[in-house]
């Protein structure tokens, strides 16, 4: 093989490596929640600095933290989605928190009321974070936010099987910008109405 062919193949290999490494997937993933019962390593300010923890909880173990086991993935697959129905009822969270604010109770009551009035509907709760923190931690925090809102709806009388959750972490910002005003809008839980096909 001559030098030109070797150099050409080397250049192509480098280009492919850079292209693949530069692609970032925005597809949501199943989140593994850090195990709260095990010790943690490298604890730092999570949403702001990132966190690395030892141990993890399986999805089935989340029932202990939130009272009800999450729905299996794909339970409402193929259902029609309408984010506009519940758009006005977005709930926001404090920095590095998955605690539902008392001020968001009317939003949750409105979502629960509409679900009770429409027994064939389901809802997907989408947990979101601001851009600070590691991708892994933000996925985990977004999942905890979605599960906390789900639990609130269940305590208001909505059947657990009607409430799906997903975490988008930092992948779906509501507001552009790299400041507190934008971050405050991005720390949220959105509701998407689901109807049978």
C-alpha positions in Angstrom: 0.0 0.0 0.0 1.4 3.4 -0.9 1.8 6.4 1.4 -1.1 8.4 -0.2 -3.6 5.6 0.6 -2.4 5.2 4.2 -2.6 9.0 4.8 -6.0 9.1 3.2 -7.4 6.3 5.4 -5.8 7.9 8.5 -7.5 11.2 7.7 -10.8 9.5 7.1 -10.5 7.7 10.4 -9.7 10.9 12.3 -12.7 12.7 10.7 -15.1 9.9 11.6 -13.8 9.9 15.2 -14.3 13.6 15.5 -17.8 13.5 13.9 -19.0 10.6 16.2 -17.5 12.2 19.3 -19.1 15.5 18.6 -22.7 14.2 18.3 -24.8 14.5 21.4 -27.9 12.5 21.7 -31.0 14.3 22.9 -33.0 11.1 23.2 -34.3 10.7 26.8 -32.9 7.8 28.7 -34.1 5.8 31.7 -32.6 7.4 34.7 -30.9 5.5 37.5 -31.5 7.4 40.7 -28.6 7.6 43.2 -29.2 5.4 46.2 -30.0 7.6 49.2 -29.1 4.8 51.7 -25.5 4.3 50.6 -22.6 6.6 51.2 -21.7 9.0 48.5 -18.4 10.1 47.0 -17.4 13.5 45.7 -20.5 15.2 47.0 -20.6 18.7 45.5 -23.3 21.2 44.8 -25.3 19.1 42.3 -27.2 21.3 39.9 -24.5 23.9 39.9 -21.3 21.8 40.0 -22.2 18.2 39.2 -22.2 15.2 41.5 -20.7 11.7 41.4 -22.2 9.1 43.8 -21.5 5.5 44.5 -24.3 3.1 44.3 -27.6 3.4 42.4 -31.2 2.5 42.9 -33.1 0.4 40.4 -36.3 1.8 39.0 -38.3 -0.7 41.0 -36.8 0.7 44.3 -38.2 4.2 43.6 -41.6 3.1 45.2 -39.9 3.4 48.6 -38.9 7.0 47.9 -42.2 8.1 46.2 -44.8 5.7 47.5 -45.8 4.2 44.1 -43.8 2.3 41.5 -43.3 4.2 38.2 -45.2 2.9 35.2 -43.4 0.6 32.9 -41.9 2.3 29.8 -44.2 2.3 26.8 -47.4 1.9 28.8 -49.1 4.7 26.8 -47.1 4.2 23.6 -49.0 5.3 20.5 -51.3 7.6 22.5 -52.0 11.0 21.1 -50.0 13.8 22.8 -51.2 17.4 23.4 -48.9 19.6 25.5 -51.2 22.6 25.1 -53.9 21.3 27.4 -51.8 21.6 30.5 -49.3 24.2 29.3 -50.5 26.8 31.9 -49.9 24.4 34.8 -46.1 24.0 34.6 -44.6 23.7 38.1 -41.2 25.2 39.0 -38.6 24.0 41.4 -35.9 25.6 43.6 -32.2 25.0 42.8 -31.2 21.4 43.3 -34.6 20.5 44.7 -37.4 18.1 43.8 -39.7 19.4 46.5 -43.1 20.5 45.1 -43.7 24.1 46.1 -46.9 25.0 48.0 -47.5 27.7 45.4 -47.8 25.1 42.7 -50.7 23.2 44.4 -53.3 25.1 42.4 -51.6 24.0 39.1 -51.6 20.3 40.3 -55.2 20.6 41.4 -56.2 21.9 38.0 -54.4 19.0 36.2 -56.0 16.5 38.6 -59.4 18.1 38.1 -59.1 17.8 34.3 -58.0 14.2 34.6 -60.9 13.3 36.8 -63.3 15.0 34.4 -61.8 13.0 31.5 -61.3 9.4 32.7 -59.9 8.2 29.4 -57.0 10.6 29.5 -53.5 10.0 30.9 -50.7 12.4 31.5 -46.9 12.4 31.1 -45.0 14.4 33.6 -41.7 15.7 32.2 -38.9 16.6 34.6 -36.5 19.3 33.5 -33.3 21.0 34.9 -31.2 24.0 34.2 -28.0 23.6 32.4 -25.7 23.5 35.4 -24.5 20.1 36.7 -23.5 17.0 34.9 -25.8 15.3 32.4 -26.1 12.2 34.6 -27.1 14.2 37.7 -29.5 16.4 35.8 -31.3 13.3 34.4 -31.6 12.0 37.9 -32.8 15.3 39.3 -35.3 15.6 36.5 -36.6 12.1 37.2 -37.0 13.0 40.9 -39.0 16.1 40.0 -41.3 14.2 37.6 -41.9 11.5 40.3 -42.6 14.1 43.0 -45.3 15.8 40.8 -46.7 12.3 39.9 -46.9 11.5 43.6 -48.8 14.7 44.2 -51.3 13.9 41.5 -51.8 10.4 42.9 -52.5 11.8 46.4 -55.2 14.0 44.7 -57.0 10.8 43.6 -55.4 10.1 40.1 -54.7 6.4 39.4 -51.0 5.7 39.3 -51.3 3.9 36.0 -52.6 7.2 34.4 -49.4 9.2 35.2 -46.2 8.5 33.3 -42.9 10.2 34.0 -39.8 11.0 31.9 -36.7 13.1 32.6 -35.2 15.3 30.0 -32.5 16.7 32.3 -31.2 19.9 30.7 -32.1 18.9 27.1 -35.3 20.9 26.7 -34.8 24.4 28.1 -37.9 26.6 28.2 -35.8 29.7 28.3 -32.5 30.4 26.5 -29.7 32.1 28.4 -27.0 31.3 31.0 -28.3 33.3 34.0 -30.6 32.9 37.0 -33.6 34.2 35.1 -33.3 31.5 32.5 -32.3 28.8 35.0 -35.4 29.5 37.1 -37.6 28.9 34.1 -35.8 25.7 33.2 -36.1 24.0 36.6 -39.6 22.7 36.0 -42.1 19.9 35.5 -44.3 20.0 32.4 -47.5 18.0 31.8 -48.5 16.5 28.5 -52.0 15.2 28.0 -52.3 11.7 26.5 -55.4 10.3 24.8 -56.0 6.8 23.5 -55.5 6.3 19.8 
